[in-house]
Amino acid sequence: MSIYSKIKLNLKKFRDDQYGVTVIEYAVIAVAIATLVTYIFGPGGSLMGVLVDAINTMFESTS
């Protein structure tokens, strides 16, 4: 088998391999979700502030 044939075969295997692409896609999704969760529930997060204010208002109105 010639070097050209080996290179061509290896390039075809690399192109057809979807495992690496799937891992990268999952990593990008995980980073996006982690960023979103950190923004929402982290210090100064807008949703967390709204929830805390709502709970405090409920407790103040019942006491």
PDB file of N, CA, C, O and CB in Angstrom:
ATOM      1  N   MET A   1       0.858  -1.169   0.000  1.00  0.00           N
ATOM      2  CA  MET A   1       0.000   0.000   0.000  1.00  0.00           C
ATOM      3  C   MET A   1       0.906   1.235   0.000  1.00  0.00           C
ATOM      4  O   MET A   1       1.861   1.321   0.772  1.00  0.00           O
ATOM      5  CB  MET A   1      -0.977  -0.004   1.234  1.00  0.00           C
ATOM      6  N   SER A   2       0.593   2.166  -0.864  1.00  0.00           N
ATOM      7  CA  SER A   2       1.436   3.356  -0.986  1.00  0.00           C
ATOM      8  C   SER A   2       1.135   4.355   0.134  1.00  0.00           C
ATOM      9  O   SER A   2       0.108   4.269   0.806  1.00  0.00           O
ATOM     10  CB  SER A   2       1.230   4.021  -2.359  1.00  0.00           C
ATOM     11  N   ILE A   3       2.035   5.281   0.312  1.00  0.00           N
ATOM     12  CA  ILE A   3       1.861   6.310   1.344  1.00  0.00           C
ATOM     13  C   ILE A   3       0.615   7.136   1.037  1.00  0.00           C
ATOM     14  O   ILE A   3      -0.133   7.488   1.949  1.00  0.00           O
ATOM     15  CB  ILE A   3       3.116   7.228   1.434  1.00  0.00           C
ATOM     16  N   TYR A   4       0.388   7.446  -0.233  1.00  0.00           N
ATOM     17  CA  TYR A   4      -0.796   8.210  -0.633  1.00  0.00           C
ATOM     18  C   TYR A   4      -2.072   7.483  -0.215  1.00  0.00           C
ATOM     19  O   TYR A   4      -3.001   8.106   0.299  1.00  0.00           O
ATOM     20  CB  TYR A   4      -0.795   8.451  -2.157  1.00  0.00           C
ATOM     21  N   SER A   5      -2.121   6.180  -0.430  1.00  0.00           N
ATOM     22  CA  SER A   5      -3.302   5.395  -0.069  1.00  0.00           C
ATOM     23  C   SER A   5      -3.505   5.379   1.448  1.00  0.00           C
ATOM     24  O   SER A   5      -4.637   5.478   1.923  1.00  0.00           O
ATOM     25  CB  SER A   5      -3.173   3.958  -0.601  1.00  0.00           C
ATOM     26  N   LYS A   6      -2.412   5.255   2.207  1.00  0.00           N
ATOM     27  CA  LYS A   6      -2.506   5.254   3.666  1.00  0.00           C
ATOM     28  C   LYS A   6      -3.018   6.604   4.182  1.00  0.00           C
ATOM     29  O   LYS A   6      -3.881   6.656   5.057  1.00  0.00           O
ATOM     30  CB  LYS A   6      -1.133   4.931   4.290  1.00  0.00           C
ATOM     31  N   ILE A   7      -2.478   7.686   3.632  1.00  0.00           N
ATOM     32  CA  ILE A   7      -2.915   9.017   4.047  1.00  0.00           C
ATOM     33  C   ILE A   7      -4.387   9.218   3.704  1.00  0.00           C
ATOM     34  O   ILE A   7      -5.157   9.736   4.512  1.00  0.00           O
ATOM     35  CB  ILE A   7      -2.052  10.108   3.379  1.00  0.00           C
ATOM     36  N   LYS A   8      -4.767   8.804   2.504  1.00  0.00           N
ATOM     37  CA  LYS A   8      -6.162   8.951   2.074  1.00  0.00           C
ATOM     38  C   LYS A   8      -7.091   8.146   2.985  1.00  0.00           C
ATOM     39  O   LYS A   8      -8.154   8.631   3.371  1.00  0.00           O
ATOM     40  CB  LYS A   8      -6.327   8.496   0.603  1.00  0.00           C
ATOM     41  N   LEU A   9      -6.695   6.922   3.328  1.00  0.00           N
ATOM     42  CA  LEU A   9      -7.508   6.078   4.203  1.00  0.00           C
ATOM     43  C   LEU A   9      -7.628   6.689   5.601  1.00  0.00           C
ATOM     44  O   LEU A   9      -8.714   6.707   6.180  1.00  0.00           O
ATOM     45  CB  LEU A   9      -6.906   4.666   4.293  1.00  0.00           C
ATOM     46  N   ASN A  10      -6.518   7.188   6.142  1.00  0.00           N
ATOM     47  CA  ASN A  10      -6.553   7.806   7.470  1.00  0.00           C
ATOM     48  C   ASN A  10      -7.381   9.089   7.480  1.00  0.00           C
ATOM     49  O   ASN A  10      -8.093   9.353   8.449  1.00  0.00           O
ATOM     50  CB  ASN A  10      -5.137   8.102   7.948  1.00  0.00           C
ATOM     51  N   LEU A  11      -7.298   9.880   6.431  1.00  0.00           N
ATOM     52  CA  LEU A  11      -8.119  11.089   6.355  1.00  0.00           C
ATOM     53  C   LEU A  11      -9.599  10.744   6.281  1.00  0.00           C
ATOM     54  O   LEU A  11     -10.425  11.442   6.869  1.00  0.00           O
ATOM     55  CB  LEU A  11      -7.717  11.931   5.144  1.00  0.00           C
ATOM     56  N   LYS A  12      -9.944   9.676   5.564  1.00  0.00           N
ATOM     57  CA  LYS A  12     -11.339   9.252   5.478  1.00  0.00           C
ATOM     58  C   LYS A  12     -11.831   8.779   6.848  1.00  0.00           C
ATOM     59  O   LYS A  12     -12.952   9.100   7.243  1.00  0.00           O
ATOM     60  CB  LYS A  12     -11.504   8.129   4.426  1.00  0.00           C
ATOM     61  N   LYS A  13     -11.005   8.020   7.576  1.00  0.00           N
ATOM     62  CA  LYS A  13     -11.382   7.567   8.921  1.00  0.00           C
ATOM     63  C   LYS A  13     -11.584   8.754   9.854  1.00  0.00           C
ATOM     64  O   LYS A  13     -12.535   8.786  10.635  1.00  0.00           O
ATOM     65  CB  LYS A  13     -10.310   6.621   9.493  1.00  0.00           C
ATOM     66  N   PHE A  14     -10.678   9.734   9.768  1.00  0.00           N
ATOM     67  CA  PHE A  14     -10.778  10.919  10.612  1.00  0.00           C
ATOM     68  C   PHE A  14     -12.052  11.705  10.296  1.00  0.00           C
ATOM     69  O   PHE A  14     -12.730  12.175  11.210  1.00  0.00           O
ATOM     70  CB  PHE A  14      -9.542  11.812  10.428  1.00  0.00           C
ATOM     71  N   ARG A  15     -12.377  11.849   9.030  1.00  0.00           N
ATOM     72  CA  ARG A  15     -13.573  12.583   8.610  1.00  0.00           C
ATOM     73  C   ARG A  15     -14.846  11.875   9.057  1.00  0.00           C
ATOM     74  O   ARG A  15     -15.808  12.531   9.456  1.00  0.00           O
ATOM     75  CB  ARG A  15     -13.582  12.761   7.091  1.00  0.00           C
ATOM     76  N   ASP A  16     -14.865  10.557   8.997  1.00  0.00           N
ATOM     77  CA  ASP A  16     -16.057   9.786   9.339  1.00  0.00           C
ATOM     78  C   ASP A  16     -16.239   9.581  10.843  1.00  0.00           C
ATOM     79  O   ASP A  16     -17.317   9.181  11.282  1.00  0.00           O
ATOM     80  CB  ASP A  16     -16.002   8.451   8.659  1.00  0.00           C
ATOM     81  N   ASP A  17     -15.202   9.849  11.639  1.00  0.00           N
ATOM     82  CA  ASP A  17     -15.273   9.649  13.087  1.00  0.00           C
ATOM     83  C   ASP A  17     -16.091  10.763  13.720  1.00  0.00           C
ATOM     84  O   ASP A  17     -15.703  11.929  13.654  1.00  0.00           O
ATOM     85  CB  ASP A  17     -13.858   9.596  13.709  1.00  0.00           C
ATOM     86  N   GLN A  18     -17.216  10.419  14.331  1.00  0.00           N
ATOM     87  CA  GLN A  18     -18.109  11.402  14.942  1.00  0.00           C
ATOM     88  C   GLN A  18     -17.928  11.497  16.456  1.00  0.00           C
ATOM     89  O   GLN A  18     -18.522  12.376  17.081  1.00  0.00           O
ATOM     90  CB  GLN A  18     -19.548  11.058  14.624  1.00  0.00           C
ATOM     91  N   TYR A  19     -17.136  10.632  17.058  1.00  0.00           N
ATOM     92  CA  TYR A  19     -16.991  10.612  18.511  1.00  0.00           C
ATOM     93  C   TYR A  19     -16.413  11.927  19.035  1.00  0.00           C
ATOM     94  O   TYR A  19     -16.930  12.493  19.999  1.00  0.00           O
ATOM     95  CB  TYR A  19     -16.101   9.445  18.935  1.00  0.00           C
ATOM     96  N   GLY A  20     -15.362  12.405  18.412  1.00  0.00           N
ATOM     97  CA  GLY A  20     -14.733  13.641  18.850  1.00  0.00           C
ATOM     98  C   GLY A  20     -15.653  14.836  18.739  1.00  0.00           C
ATOM     99  O   GLY A  20     -15.664  15.707  19.609  1.00  0.00           O
ATOM    100  N   VAL A  21     -16.426  14.876  17.668  1.00  0.00           N
ATOM    101  CA  VAL A  21     -17.374  15.973  17.462  1.00  0.00           C
ATOM    102  C   VAL A  21     -18.433  15.955  18.554  1.00  0.00           C
ATOM    103  O   VAL A  21     -18.791  17.007  19.084  1.00  0.00           O
ATOM    104  CB  VAL A  21     -18.037  15.876  16.067  1.00  0.00           C
ATOM    105  N   THR A  22     -18.933  14.786  18.895  1.00  0.00           N
ATOM    106  CA  THR A  22     -19.958  14.669  19.937  1.00  0.00           C
ATOM    107  C   THR A  22     -19.413  15.128  21.281  1.00  0.00           C
ATOM    108  O   THR A  22     -20.109  15.826  22.018  1.00  0.00           O
ATOM    109  CB  THR A  22     -20.464  13.220  20.040  1.00  0.00           C
ATOM    110  N   VAL A  23     -18.205  14.759  21.609  1.00  0.00           N
ATOM    111  CA  VAL A  23     -17.599  15.165  22.877  1.00  0.00           C
ATOM    112  C   VAL A  23     -17.467  16.685  22.934  1.00  0.00           C
ATOM    113  O   VAL A  23     -17.760  17.296  23.961  1.00  0.00           O
ATOM    114  CB  VAL A  23     -16.218  14.497  23.062  1.00  0.00           C
ATOM    115  N   ILE A  24     -17.034  17.286  21.851  1.00  0.00           N
ATOM    116  CA  ILE A  24     -16.888  18.742  21.805  1.00  0.00           C
ATOM    117  C   ILE A  24     -18.245  19.419  21.944  1.00  0.00           C
ATOM    118  O   ILE A  24     -18.363  20.418  22.654  1.00  0.00           O
ATOM    119  CB  ILE A  24     -16.207  19.179  20.495  1.00  0.00           C
ATOM    120  N   GLU A  25     -19.266  18.898  21.282  1.00  0.00           N
ATOM    121  CA  GLU A  25     -20.611  19.472  21.391  1.00  0.00           C
ATOM    122  C   GLU A  25     -21.111  19.423  22.832  1.00  0.00           C
ATOM    123  O   GLU A  25     -21.651  20.410  23.330  1.00  0.00           O
ATOM    124  CB  GLU A  25     -21.591  18.728  20.466  1.00  0.00           C
ATOM    125  N   TYR A  26     -20.940  18.298  23.501  1.00  0.00           N
ATOM    126  CA  TYR A  26     -21.373  18.173  24.890  1.00  0.00           C
ATOM    127  C   TYR A  26     -20.578  19.128  25.795  1.00  0.00           C
ATOM    128  O   TYR A  26     -21.140  19.694  26.732  1.00  0.00           O
ATOM    129  CB  TYR A  26     -21.211  16.714  25.374  1.00  0.00           C
ATOM    130  N   ALA A  27     -19.309  19.308  25.529  1.00  0.00           N
ATOM    131  CA  ALA A  27     -18.493  20.219  26.331  1.00  0.00           C
ATOM    132  C   ALA A  27     -18.981  21.658  26.172  1.00  0.00           C
ATOM    133  O   ALA A  27     -19.054  22.397  27.153  1.00  0.00           O
ATOM    134  CB  ALA A  27     -17.009  20.111  25.930  1.00  0.00           C
ATOM    135  N   VAL A  28     -19.314  22.060  24.946  1.00  0.00           N
ATOM    136  CA  VAL A  28     -19.812  23.414  24.710  1.00  0.00           C
ATOM    137  C   VAL A  28     -21.155  23.611  25.420  1.00  0.00           C
ATOM    138  O   VAL A  28     -21.385  24.658  26.026  1.00  0.00           O
ATOM    139  CB  VAL A  28     -19.955  23.686  23.190  1.00  0.00           C
ATOM    140  N   ILE A  29     -22.029  22.629  25.351  1.00  0.00           N
ATOM    141  CA  ILE A  29     -23.330  22.718  26.023  1.00  0.00           C
ATOM    142  C   ILE A  29     -23.140  22.801  27.542  1.00  0.00           C
ATOM    143  O   ILE A  29     -23.815  23.586  28.209  1.00  0.00           O
ATOM    144  CB  ILE A  29     -24.217  21.497  25.657  1.00  0.00           C
ATOM    145  N   ALA A  30     -22.227  21.998  28.086  1.00  0.00           N
ATOM    146  CA  ALA A  30     -21.975  22.007  29.532  1.00  0.00           C
ATOM    147  C   ALA A  30     -21.457  23.366  29.989  1.00  0.00           C
ATOM    148  O   ALA A  30     -21.863  23.860  31.041  1.00  0.00           O
ATOM    149  CB  ALA A  30     -20.969  20.909  29.910  1.00  0.00           C
ATOM    150  N   VAL A  31     -20.571  23.972  29.215  1.00  0.00           N
ATOM    151  CA  VAL A  31     -20.048  25.293  29.570  1.00  0.00           C
ATOM    152  C   VAL A  31     -21.159  26.335  29.518  1.00  0.00           C
ATOM    153  O   VAL A  31     -21.224  27.211  30.381  1.00  0.00           O
ATOM    154  CB  VAL A  31     -18.894  25.695  28.627  1.00  0.00           C
ATOM    155  N   ALA A  32     -22.027  26.253  28.526  1.00  0.00           N
ATOM    156  CA  ALA A  32     -23.142  27.201  28.426  1.00  0.00           C
ATOM    157  C   ALA A  32     -24.091  27.062  29.616  1.00  0.00           C
ATOM    158  O   ALA A  32     -24.524  28.067  30.180  1.00  0.00           O
ATOM    159  CB  ALA A  32     -23.911  26.986  27.111  1.00  0.00           C
ATOM    160  N   ILE A  33     -24.412  25.844  29.995  1.00  0.00           N
ATOM    161  CA  ILE A  33     -25.316  25.619  31.131  1.00  0.00           C
ATOM    162  C   ILE A  33     -24.662  26.089  32.427  1.00  0.00           C
ATOM    163  O   ILE A  33     -25.323  26.721  33.251  1.00  0.00           O
ATOM    164  CB  ILE A  33     -25.701  24.121  31.238  1.00  0.00           C
ATOM    165  N   ALA A  34     -23.382  25.796  32.621  1.00  0.00           N
ATOM    166  CA  ALA A  34     -22.685  26.227  33.833  1.00  0.00           C
ATOM    167  C   ALA A  34     -22.647  27.752  33.928  1.00  0.00           C
ATOM    168  O   ALA A  34     -22.812  28.313  35.012  1.00  0.00           O
ATOM    169  CB  ALA A  34     -21.255  25.658  33.859  1.00  0.00           C
ATOM    170  N   THR A  35     -22.432  28.415  32.805  1.00  0.00           N
ATOM    171  CA  THR A  35     -22.428  29.877  32.798  1.00  0.00           C
ATOM    172  C   THR A  35     -23.796  30.425  33.145  1.00  0.00           C
ATOM    173  O   THR A  35     -23.908  31.377  33.917  1.00  0.00           O
ATOM    174  CB  THR A  35     -21.984  30.407  31.439  1.00  0.00           C
ATOM    175  N   LEU A  36     -24.826  29.841  32.590  1.00  0.00           N
ATOM    176  CA  LEU A  36     -26.190  30.289  32.860  1.00  0.00           C
ATOM    177  C   LEU A  36     -26.557  30.087  34.328  1.00  0.00           C
ATOM    178  O   LEU A  36     -27.126  30.981  34.953  1.00  0.00           O
ATOM    179  CB  LEU A  36     -27.181  29.545  31.963  1.00  0.00           C
ATOM    180  N   VAL A  37     -26.239  28.929  34.874  1.00  0.00           N
ATOM    181  CA  VAL A  37     -26.542  28.646  36.287  1.00  0.00           C
ATOM    182  C   VAL A  37     -25.768  29.594  37.196  1.00  0.00           C
ATOM    183  O   VAL A  37     -26.315  30.093  38.180  1.00  0.00           O
ATOM    184  CB  VAL A  37     -26.202  27.174  36.638  1.00  0.00           C
ATOM    185  N   THR A  38     -24.516  29.842  36.880  1.00  0.00           N
ATOM    186  CA  THR A  38     -23.714  30.770  37.674  1.00  0.00           C
ATOM    187  C   THR A  38     -24.298  32.177  37.620  1.00  0.00           C
ATOM    188  O   THR A  38     -24.332  32.872  38.635  1.00  0.00           O
ATOM    189  CB  THR A  38     -22.264  30.782  37.182  1.00  0.00           C
ATOM    190  N   TYR A  39     -24.748  32.593  36.465  1.00  0.00           N
ATOM    191  CA  TYR A  39     -25.333  33.926  36.328  1.00  0.00           C
ATOM    192  C   TYR A  39     -26.638  34.036  37.112  1.00  0.00           C
ATOM    193  O   TYR A  39     -26.885  35.041  37.779  1.00  0.00           O
ATOM    194  CB  TYR A  39     -25.577  34.252  34.850  1.00  0.00           C
ATOM    195  N   ILE A  40     -27.467  33.007  37.028  1.00  0.00           N
ATOM    196  CA  ILE A  40     -28.785  33.064  37.681  1.00  0.00           C
ATOM    197  C   ILE A  40     -28.665  32.951  39.192  1.00  0.00           C
ATOM    198  O   ILE A  40     -29.273  33.741  39.914  1.00  0.00           O
ATOM    199  CB  ILE A  40     -29.692  31.952  37.152  1.00  0.00           C
ATOM    200  N   PHE A  41     -27.904  31.998  39.683  1.00  0.00           N
ATOM    201  CA  PHE A  41     -27.856  31.717  41.110  1.00  0.00           C
ATOM    202  C   PHE A  41     -26.627  32.268  41.814  1.00  0.00           C
ATOM    203  O   PHE A  41     -26.494  32.119  43.029  1.00  0.00           O
ATOM    204  CB  PHE A  41     -27.920  30.258  41.323  1.00  0.00           C
ATOM    205  N   GLY A  42     -25.741  32.894  41.079  1.00  0.00           N
ATOM    206  CA  GLY A  42     -24.545  33.462  41.681  1.00  0.00           C
ATOM    207  C   GLY A  42     -24.857  34.748  42.417  1.00  0.00           C
ATOM    208  O   GLY A  42     -25.990  35.227  42.387  1.00  0.00           O
ATOM    209  N   PRO A  43     -23.862  35.306  43.074  1.00  0.00           N
ATOM    210  CA  PRO A  43     -24.080  36.564  43.799  1.00  0.00           C
ATOM    211  C   PRO A  43     -24.471  37.669  42.823  1.00  0.00           C
ATOM    212  O   PRO A  43     -23.794  37.903  41.822  1.00  0.00           O
ATOM    213  CB  PRO A  43     -22.811  36.970  44.593  1.00  0.00           C
ATOM    214  N   GLY A  44     -25.550  38.329  43.128  1.00  0.00           N
ATOM    215  CA  GLY A  44     -26.020  39.406  42.257  1.00  0.00           C
ATOM    216  C   GLY A  44     -26.839  38.927  41.081  1.00  0.00           C
ATOM    217  O   GLY A  44     -27.203  39.726  40.218  1.00  0.00           O
ATOM    218  N   GLY A  45     -27.139  37.637  41.027  1.00  0.00           N
ATOM    219  CA  GLY A  45     -27.947  37.117  39.927  1.00  0.00           C
ATOM    220  C   GLY A  45     -29.355  37.682  39.981  1.00  0.00           C
ATOM    221  O   GLY A  45     -29.935  37.787  41.062  1.00  0.00           O
ATOM    222  N   SER A  46     -29.901  38.040  38.860  1.00  0.00           N
ATOM    223  CA  SER A  46     -31.192  38.723  38.841  1.00  0.00           C
ATOM    224  C   SER A  46     -32.327  37.816  39.320  1.00  0.00           C
ATOM    225  O   SER A  46     -33.189  38.270  40.073  1.00  0.00           O
ATOM    226  CB  SER A  46     -31.492  39.228  37.437  1.00  0.00           C
ATOM    227  N   LEU A  47     -32.349  36.571  38.911  1.00  0.00           N
ATOM    228  CA  LEU A  47     -33.427  35.663  39.325  1.00  0.00           C
ATOM    229  C   LEU A  47     -33.364  35.402  40.814  1.00  0.00           C
ATOM    230  O   LEU A  47     -34.391  35.388  41.493  1.00  0.00           O
ATOM    231  CB  LEU A  47     -33.349  34.338  38.558  1.00  0.00           C
ATOM    232  N   MET A  48     -32.169  35.197  41.320  1.00  0.00           N
ATOM    233  CA  MET A  48     -32.017  34.934  42.751  1.00  0.00           C
ATOM    234  C   MET A  48     -32.483  36.134  43.571  1.00  0.00           C
ATOM    235  O   MET A  48     -33.137  35.964  44.600  1.00  0.00           O
ATOM    236  CB  MET A  48     -30.551  34.596  43.085  1.00  0.00           C
ATOM    237  N   GLY A  49     -32.157  37.324  43.133  1.00  0.00           N
ATOM    238  CA  GLY A  49     -32.589  38.526  43.838  1.00  0.00           C
ATOM    239  C   GLY A  49     -34.094  38.667  43.859  1.00  0.00           C
ATOM    240  O   GLY A  49     -34.673  39.038  44.880  1.00  0.00           O
ATOM    241  N   VAL A  50     -34.729  38.375  42.744  1.00  0.00           N
ATOM    242  CA  VAL A  50     -36.189  38.455  42.663  1.00  0.00           C
ATOM    243  C   VAL A  50     -36.831  37.430  43.593  1.00  0.00           C
ATOM    244  O   VAL A  50     -37.800  37.746  44.284  1.00  0.00           O
ATOM    245  CB  VAL A  50     -36.664  38.233  41.212  1.00  0.00           C
ATOM    246  N   LEU A  51     -36.305  36.210  43.617  1.00  0.00           N
ATOM    247  CA  LEU A  51     -36.858  35.172  44.485  1.00  0.00           C
ATOM    248  C   LEU A  51     -36.694  35.529  45.962  1.00  0.00           C
ATOM    249  O   LEU A  51     -37.618  35.337  46.752  1.00  0.00           O
ATOM    250  CB  LEU A  51     -36.185  33.830  44.194  1.00  0.00           C
ATOM    251  N   VAL A  52     -35.543  36.039  46.331  1.00  0.00           N
ATOM    252  CA  VAL A  52     -35.302  36.420  47.728  1.00  0.00           C
ATOM    253  C   VAL A  52     -36.241  37.553  48.122  1.00  0.00           C
ATOM    254  O   VAL A  52     -36.823  37.524  49.206  1.00  0.00           O
ATOM    255  CB  VAL A  52     -33.823  36.844  47.941  1.00  0.00           C
ATOM    256  N   ASP A  53     -36.393  38.540  47.262  1.00  0.00           N
ATOM    257  CA  ASP A  53     -37.312  39.644  47.557  1.00  0.00           C
ATOM    258  C   ASP A  53     -38.742  39.151  47.710  1.00  0.00           C
ATOM    259  O   ASP A  53     -39.460  39.595  48.606  1.00  0.00           O
ATOM    260  CB  ASP A  53     -37.243  40.702  46.459  1.00  0.00           C
ATOM    261  N   ALA A  54     -39.160  38.242  46.845  1.00  0.00           N
ATOM    262  CA  ALA A  54     -40.524  37.717  46.922  1.00  0.00           C
ATOM    263  C   ALA A  54     -40.742  36.940  48.218  1.00  0.00           C
ATOM    264  O   ALA A  54     -41.785  37.084  48.856  1.00  0.00           O
ATOM    265  CB  ALA A  54     -40.820  36.818  45.713  1.00  0.00           C
ATOM    266  N   ILE A  55     -39.781  36.131  48.607  1.00  0.00           N
ATOM    267  CA  ILE A  55     -39.906  35.358  49.848  1.00  0.00           C
ATOM    268  C   ILE A  55     -39.912  36.284  51.049  1.00  0.00           C
ATOM    269  O   ILE A  55     -40.702  36.087  51.973  1.00  0.00           O
ATOM    270  CB  ILE A  55     -38.762  34.335  49.974  1.00  0.00           C
ATOM    271  N   ASN A  56     -39.051  37.289  51.056  1.00  0.00           N
ATOM    272  CA  ASN A  56     -39.025  38.252  52.164  1.00  0.00           C
ATOM    273  C   ASN A  56     -40.351  39.004  52.267  1.00  0.00           C
ATOM    274  O   ASN A  56     -40.843  39.240  53.371  1.00  0.00           O
ATOM    275  CB  ASN A  56     -37.865  39.249  51.981  1.00  0.00           C
ATOM    276  N   THR A  57     -40.924  39.377  51.142  1.00  0.00           N
ATOM    277  CA  THR A  57     -42.205  40.066  51.126  1.00  0.00           C
ATOM    278  C   THR A  57     -43.299  39.175  51.692  1.00  0.00           C
ATOM    279  O   THR A  57     -44.150  39.637  52.452  1.00  0.00           O
ATOM    280  CB  THR A  57     -42.560  40.507  49.706  1.00  0.00           C
ATOM    281  N   MET A  58     -43.280  37.901  51.324  1.00  0.00           N
ATOM    282  CA  MET A  58     -44.286  36.969  51.841  1.00  0.00           C
ATOM    283  C   MET A  58     -44.165  36.825  53.355  1.00  0.00           C
ATOM    284  O   MET A  58     -45.178  36.844  54.055  1.00  0.00           O
ATOM    285  CB  MET A  58     -44.144  35.593  51.165  1.00  0.00           C
ATOM    286  N   PHE A  59     -42.937  36.679  53.877  1.00  0.00           N
ATOM    287  CA  PHE A  59     -42.741  36.532  55.319  1.00  0.00           C
ATOM    288  C   PHE A  59     -43.124  37.802  56.061  1.00  0.00           C
ATOM    289  O   PHE A  59     -43.692  37.730  57.151  1.00  0.00           O
ATOM    290  CB  PHE A  59     -41.292  36.169  55.625  1.00  0.00           C
ATOM    291  N   GLU A  60     -42.824  38.961  55.490  1.00  0.00           N
ATOM    292  CA  GLU A  60     -43.171  40.228  56.143  1.00  0.00           C
ATOM    293  C   GLU A  60     -44.688  40.431  56.193  1.00  0.00           C
ATOM    294  O   GLU A  60     -45.209  40.982  57.162  1.00  0.00           O
ATOM    295  CB  GLU A  60     -42.508  41.404  55.409  1.00  0.00           C
ATOM    296  N   SER A  61     -45.386  39.991  55.160  1.00  0.00           N
ATOM    297  CA  SER A  61     -46.832  40.197  55.128  1.00  0.00           C
ATOM    298  C   SER A  61     -47.568  39.221  56.045  1.00  0.00           C
ATOM    299  O   SER A  61     -48.690  39.501  56.466  1.00  0.00           O
ATOM    300  CB  SER A  61     -47.348  40.055  53.704  1.00  0.00           C
ATOM    301  N   THR A  62     -46.955  38.085  56.359  1.00  0.00           N
ATOM    302  CA  THR A  62     -47.612  37.105  57.235  1.00  0.00           C
ATOM    303  C   THR A  62     -47.321  37.358  58.716  1.00  0.00           C
ATOM    304  O   THR A  62     -48.018  36.822  59.578  1.00  0.00           O
ATOM    305  CB  THR A  62     -47.167  35.697  56.863  1.00  0.00           C
ATOM    306  N   SER A  63     -46.326  38.150  59.016  1.00  0.00           N
ATOM    307  CA  SER A  63     -46.004  38.384  60.428  1.00  0.00           C
ATOM    308  C   SER A  63     -46.539  39.688  60.935  1.00  0.00           C
ATOM    309  O   SER A  63     -46.347  40.021  62.105  1.00  0.00           O
ATOM    310  CB  SER A  63     -44.529  38.347  60.638  1.00  0.00           C
TER     311      SER A  63
END
